[in-house]
């Protein structure tokens, strides 16, 4: 049984996961029991798990293995045909010349015609490959490696890991000395001893006949993926590849050239990876940490989260923050469920609720208007008094 799961939580704002890491990992021996030796967990297993970056990088990398294809430039035009023009009660499409056969008079060249060319014939100069930033590829690889140590992600992907001791699963490199696992039978016995037997049975029972024309193009069968064996060529040797290559679903990969297409097939995180102890120890030198750069990758530091805890919902609901918050004020209460909307320009009480200064403003406006009215009345009185003092005009 898997007894040591790593917790994975879904954060609120971003697509990454935040998890805790074990300090050490046990090294498994030939009989499937721990040897007693342990190794500290490499820092790469604490990298943020970003499914969006993994999916994008995987899509681009998968396109870099495509082979150009195109139809013949002469296809559909290898016949002499001319249009009959108008006035013959037939379409103006070019028609095959000659006689004495059914082919004569048939439409040609068009994409709607039998034996005609296709619309927009494919060309070999199509943009087949995609350039991917090196930083994105490294980020995606680190995320895939970190996801391989999360047991729920492995089980969600379909791997049968209920009988293994723990993930990541590390096997002692002493088992591969002297090309002792160059035979397929010895490799299968080791996989069954460490608890990977159910996953092998799942792969063997998943082989199905492919639907569609792929059966005719070298892709007749399809099956699930099994464990990925990561080894160190300098310590473990390359003979173990011969022992694993004929087992259905099993793939091998050197630790110095980890491939995202193998770590996350289909762009889906959670590949079951079996590490040799030498390969597991080399991860720190290859990927470094968040503070120490890698010894083999120039100018590379492990990616880290911008915030230490991205689960904002858990932070807000934590007892530490909730104990410091004020009591909730509750919802606003109204006398009526449906309040009639009134025009504040016509209703003074509504205007005063919206703008308490409206009363002062109206009073000041009234005072100004009264002062102007008084000034106008005074001017009229002065004009009348001045006219009475002058008297009537003299006649010449």
Secondary structure as UniProt FT lines:
FT   STRAND          8..10
FT   STRAND          16..19
FT   STRAND          24..28
FT   TURN            30..31
FT   STRAND          34..40
FT   HELIX           43..46
FT   STRAND          49..50
FT   HELIX           51..63
FT   TURN            64..65
FT   TURN            73..76
FT   STRAND          81..82
FT   STRAND          95..96
FT   TURN            102..105
FT   TURN            111..112
FT   TURN            114..115
FT   TURN            124..125
FT   HELIX           134..147
FT   TURN            148..149
FT   HELIX           151..156
FT   TURN            157..158
FT   TURN            162..163
FT   STRAND          169..171
FT   HELIX           173..179
FT   TURN            180..181
FT   HELIX           184..193
FT   TURN            194..195
FT   HELIX           197..204
FT   TURN            205..206
FT   STRAND          208..209
FT   HELIX           213..216
FT   TURN            217..218
FT   STRAND          221..222
FT   STRAND          228..231
FT   HELIX           233..236
FT   HELIX           240..244
FT   TURN            245..246
FT   TURN            248..249
FT   STRAND          251..254
FT   HELIX           255..257
FT   HELIX           260..263
FT   HELIX           265..267
FT   STRAND          273..276
FT   HELIX           277..281
FT   HELIX           283..287
FT   TURN            298..299
FT   HELIX           312..316
FT   HELIX           319..322
FT   TURN            323..324
FT   TURN            344..346
FT   HELIX           348..354
FT   TURN            356..357
FT   HELIX           358..390
//
